[in-house]
């Protein structure tokens, strides 16, 4: 998933630096998203949570391995970014 200019602006408002945005962007495609016990794609997680909640979750997961965020229906979306860390050296971020 490509971060939009609005996404980048919001992440900067959250306190992330410009240099952090590349790692967050890479994490969107390497993260496994789980909702109600099933894997979902990044676009589905974004749509389900809404942009700001999704971005706060992926940004945290991009630097801390995992995160979770509550969906409007009260269920949890889990972000598992372990693949980012296992391939991090190869990515040259």
ChimeraX attribute file (.defattr): number of C-alpha atoms within 10 A of each C-alpha:
attribute: neighborCount
match mode: 1-to-1
recipient: residues
	/A:1	13
	/A:2	11
	/A:3	16
	/A:4	10
	/A:5	9
	/A:6	10
	/A:7	15
	/A:8	19
	/A:9	14
	/A:10	16
	/A:11	21
	/A:12	14
	/A:13	10
	/A:14	13
	/A:15	10
	/A:16	15
	/A:17	12
	/A:18	11
	/A:19	9
	/A:20	17
	/A:21	18
	/A:22	13
	/A:23	17
	/A:24	24
	/A:25	18
	/A:26	19
	/A:27	26
	/A:28	25
	/A:29	16
	/A:30	19
	/A:31	22
	/A:32	18
	/A:33	23
	/A:34	18
	/A:35	19
	/A:36	10
	/A:37	10
	/A:38	8
	/A:39	14
	/A:40	15
	/A:41	15
	/A:42	21
	/A:43	13
	/A:44	13
	/A:45	25
	/A:46	18
	/A:47	10
	/A:48	17
	/A:49	19
	/A:50	13
	/A:51	15
	/A:52	13
	/A:53	16
	/A:54	23
	/A:55	22
	/A:56	16
	/A:57	22
	/A:58	29
	/A:59	23
	/A:60	17
	/A:61	23
	/A:62	27
	/A:63	17
	/A:64	13
	/A:65	17
	/A:66	19
	/A:67	19
	/A:68	20
	/A:69	18
	/A:70	16
	/A:71	16
	/A:72	10
	/A:73	8
	/A:74	8
	/A:75	11
	/A:76	16
	/A:77	24
	/A:78	24
	/A:79	27
	/A:80	21
	/A:81	25
	/A:82	19
	/A:83	14
	/A:84	23
	/A:85	16
	/A:86	10
	/A:87	11
	/A:88	13
	/A:89	9
	/A:90	9
	/A:91	11
	/A:92	7
	/A:93	10
